[in-house]
Amino acid sequence: MEGLQLFRKLGVVDSESESNSESDSSSSEDDSTSEPEPETELQILGTITSKGTEQRREKKKKVKTKEKLAALHQEEVNRIRNQHKIHIYGTDKPEPLKSFDDLVTNYKMSDVILKNIAKIGYTEPTPIQRQTIPAMLHRREIMACAPTGSGKTAAFILPIIHHLGKHSKHGFRALVLAPTRELAKQIYRDFQMISDGTGLKLHYIDKTVPENEGKSVKKFDILVSTPNRLIYQLNQDPPQIDLHTVEWLIVDESDKLFEEGKSGFRDQLAVIYKACDSKNVRRGMFSATFAYDVEQWCRLNLDNVIQVNVGARNSATQTVEQELQFVGTEFGKLFAIREIIHKGIQPPVLVFVQSKERAQELFNELIYDGMNVDAIHSGKTQAQRDEVVMKFRLGKVWILICTELMGRGIDFKGVNLVINYDFPNSAITYIHRIGRTGRAGRSGKAITFFTEDDKINLRSIANIMVEAGCPVPPYMLQMKKPTKKKRRRLAKRVPEREHISTALKADLEKAKKKRDIIRKSEVTEDRRFYS
């Protein structure tokens, strides 16, 4: 009030303001004694505040629920991968397939393709197919490694056929390379079965295409070939084949194709790689084994690559019962294989030797024993090799003697036994050889002969057997480990071995001396005659 009087003296407050002030003062005094109305306003504000808090709580609850569901979903994804021993590396990893039905619901894959897969005998995806197919359907470049007989071929065929959709007259849109003609033909047959009814056109380079047929290759969508045959046609003037439209480049048994030297295809692969120069091209590398340098190359040269491994890297399938058998000498091998056959075998059987000469020598020994046997190697013509393969598939040949030519990728249905007559010169060679049996979940057996000369490589094979759960004598695991440099040298060198023959070594030496004496006497007689 004193302040109000002061303002009145100064003439700041008029009488009306004073009356208003007094009324406000009196009303505030009255409010102190009665239920105040502003409290109702405070209650309304309090309600608004409480509703805002509840909304924030609900929002947080929804976020937590989404996070929880995402975490549960990721747990399920991890469970599938762990269950099937799938290891995946890279960014933005696609989820694995739970079943083939996911291809319809998530990727709109044609029923025609799935029916073809069912006809082949696939009821559910194999581990490599579960992760590789989604990765390729997302158009990711891929490096895939899985044990032999695990369905790698179908793992890249399905997404390629789905991507290409229908026939186009623009030229090849998918190229698949394999190290041998036998494997290339097998891949071609698999493409035929899975693409049946889609309208896609396939081509396999079986022999040199005449110049006047050069334009006809435009009518094909998918090309399957070996590097050498493809290079030959690319080097023609003008080139018989154009790869500028290729959208998928698949290299099967890629570690073999990356090898340097006479047995490798690294130089040819580099030429083909450059010829597939479309900006849309995607690449996939598939094998049962991967060397370190191949893995490094893929990581450096493939764009945003996904790496998929099933099981331990460079390991043998667990469906094969593996056995090491000491035979002492080369003559002991011949005795051992005859004993195995005499005890009884369940055909078909594959026998691996290190060279075409030894394949022919072993064939000559077993054929005279009345065995239903044949041999296949690079010394035979393509027509002869095709005939042998067909007889073996039809069951007309029970025992097939072969070299490394048949060691990779070839899928002979129901091979029950693999015999490594000559010890493999590397662990990778061993994995591929024994992988001809125990395919697609079936069981098989592999017997490997070894002599004193083979002991340097014995430990590496023993380690593979232990990883697969096969029994191994403890001393083999304690043997001296060769250096990395020595292992590489041994892998490239073919050991010198005695000829395969029933005759004893002493008898062979006597026969050789006799031949030399006869040859010298003939030369002497010729000289006398002409003198």
JODAZI-V460239 format. One record per backbone hydrogen bond with DSSP energy under -1.0 kcal/mol. NH is the residue of the N-H (numbers start at 1). CO is the residue of the C=O. E is the energy in kcal/mol with one decimal. If there is no record, write none. Layout:
nh = (NH	NH)
co = (CO	CO)
e = (E	E)
This chain:
nh = (5	6	7	8	9	10	12	18	19	20	21	22	23	24	25	26	27	28	29	30	31	32	33	34	40	41	42	43	44	45	46	47	48	49	50	51	52	53	54	55	56	57	58	59	60	61	62	63	64	65	66	67	68	69	70	71	72	73	74	75	76	77	78	79	80	81	82	83	84	85	86	87	89	97	102	103	104	105	106	108	109	114	115	116	117	118	119	120	121	122	130	131	132	133	135	136	137	138	139	140	142	143	144	145	146	155	156	157	158	160	161	162	163	164	165	166	173	174	175	176	177	178	184	185	186	187	188	189	190	191	192	193	194	195	198	203	205	206	213	214	218	219	220	221	222	223	224	225	230	231	232	233	234	235	240	246	247	248	249	250	251	252	253	254	257	258	259	266	269	270	271	272	273	274	275	276	277	281	282	284	285	286	287	295	296	297	298	299	300	301	302	306	307	308	309	310	311	321	323	325	327	329	333	334	335	336	337	338	339	340	341	342	343	349	350	351	352	353	359	360	361	362	363	364	365	366	367	370	371	373	374	376	380	385	386	387	388	389	390	391	392	393	394	396	397	398	399	400	401	402	406	407	415	416	417	418	419	420	421	421	422	430	431	432	433	434	436	437	440	442	444	445	446	447	448	449	450	454	455	457	461	462	463	464	465	466	467	468	469	470	476	487	488	489	490	491	492	493	508	509	510	511	512	513	514	515	516	517	518	519	520	521	522	523	524	525	526	527	528	529	530	531)
co = (1	2	3	4	5	6	7	14	15	16	17	18	19	20	21	22	23	24	25	26	27	28	30	30	37	37	38	39	40	41	42	43	44	45	46	47	48	49	50	51	52	53	54	55	56	57	58	59	60	61	62	63	64	65	66	67	68	69	70	71	72	73	74	75	76	77	78	79	80	82	81	309	307	130	99	100	101	101	102	104	103	110	111	112	113	114	115	116	117	117	126	127	128	129	131	132	133	134	136	135	283	306	285	308	287	151	152	153	154	156	157	158	159	160	161	164	221	221	248	223	250	225	180	181	182	183	184	185	186	187	188	189	190	191	195	222	224	204	210	211	215	216	217	201	201	174	203	176	226	227	228	229	230	231	233	243	173	173	282	175	284	177	286	286	253	254	256	259	265	266	267	268	269	270	271	272	275	278	247	249	142	251	144	291	292	293	294	295	296	297	298	141	89	143	87	145	85	444	446	448	450	327	329	330	331	332	333	334	335	336	337	338	339	398	417	400	419	402	355	356	357	358	359	360	361	362	363	367	366	371	399	401	377	381	382	383	384	385	386	387	388	389	390	391	391	372	372	349	374	351	403	404	412	348	348	445	350	447	352	419	352	426	427	428	429	430	433	434	149	439	319	416	321	418	323	420	325	451	452	454	457	458	459	460	461	462	463	464	466	465	473	483	484	485	486	487	488	489	504	505	506	507	508	509	510	511	512	513	514	515	516	517	518	519	520	521	522	523	524	525	526	527)
e = (-2.3	-2.0	-2.0	-2.1	-2.4	-1.7	-2.6	-1.9	-2.5	-2.4	-2.7	-2.8	-2.7	-2.6	-2.3	-3.0	-2.8	-2.2	-1.7	-2.3	-2.5	-1.1	-1.4	-1.2	-1.7	-1.1	-2.2	-2.1	-2.0	-2.3	-2.5	-2.1	-2.3	-2.6	-2.4	-2.3	-2.2	-2.0	-2.2	-2.4	-2.1	-2.4	-2.7	-2.6	-2.5	-2.4	-2.4	-2.3	-2.7	-2.2	-2.6	-2.7	-2.6	-2.7	-2.7	-2.4	-2.5	-2.6	-2.4	-2.1	-1.8	-2.2	-2.8	-2.2	-2.2	-2.2	-2.8	-2.7	-1.8	-1.0	-3.1	-3.3	-2.3	-1.8	-1.3	-1.3	-1.1	-2.1	-2.6	-1.2	-2.5	-1.5	-2.5	-1.9	-2.1	-2.1	-2.0	-1.6	-1.1	-1.9	-2.4	-1.1	-2.2	-1.5	-1.4	-2.4	-2.3	-1.3	-1.8	-2.0	-1.8	-2.4	-3.2	-2.8	-1.4	-1.2	-1.1	-1.9	-2.0	-1.3	-2.5	-2.3	-2.4	-2.5	-1.8	-1.9	-3.3	-1.5	-2.9	-2.7	-2.8	-1.7	-2.3	-2.5	-1.7	-2.4	-2.2	-2.2	-2.1	-2.4	-2.1	-2.1	-2.4	-2.3	-2.4	-2.0	-1.3	-1.4	-1.8	-1.8	-1.6	-1.7	-1.6	-2.7	-2.0	-2.6	-2.5	-2.2	-1.8	-2.8	-2.0	-1.4	-2.1	-1.9	-2.5	-1.3	-2.6	-1.5	-2.7	-3.1	-2.7	-2.7	-1.0	-2.1	-1.5	-1.6	-1.1	-1.6	-2.8	-1.8	-1.5	-2.2	-2.6	-1.8	-1.7	-1.5	-1.7	-1.4	-2.5	-2.4	-2.7	-2.6	-1.7	-2.0	-2.3	-2.0	-2.3	-2.0	-1.7	-2.4	-2.2	-2.6	-2.6	-2.7	-2.9	-2.1	-2.9	-3.0	-2.2	-2.9	-2.3	-2.2	-1.0	-1.2	-1.8	-2.4	-2.6	-1.7	-1.8	-2.2	-2.1	-2.5	-2.2	-2.7	-2.3	-2.6	-2.7	-2.2	-1.8	-2.0	-2.0	-2.5	-2.0	-2.2	-1.5	-2.5	-2.6	-1.2	-1.7	-1.7	-2.0	-2.5	-1.7	-2.5	-2.6	-1.9	-2.1	-2.5	-2.3	-2.3	-2.3	-2.4	-2.1	-2.2	-1.3	-1.7	-2.1	-2.7	-3.0	-3.1	-1.7	-1.6	-1.2	-1.8	-1.1	-2.2	-2.9	-3.1	-1.1	-1.4	-1.8	-1.9	-2.3	-2.1	-2.3	-2.4	-1.7	-1.5	-2.2	-2.1	-1.9	-1.6	-2.9	-2.6	-2.7	-2.2	-1.9	-1.2	-1.1	-1.5	-1.2	-2.4	-2.3	-1.4	-2.0	-2.2	-2.2	-1.4	-1.7	-2.9	-1.5	-2.5	-2.1	-1.9	-2.6	-2.1	-1.2	-1.2	-2.3	-2.3	-2.2	-2.5	-2.3	-2.4	-2.4	-2.3	-2.4	-2.4	-2.4	-2.6	-2.3	-2.3	-2.2	-1.9	-2.2	-2.3	-2.1	-2.0	-2.1	-2.2	-2.1	-1.1)
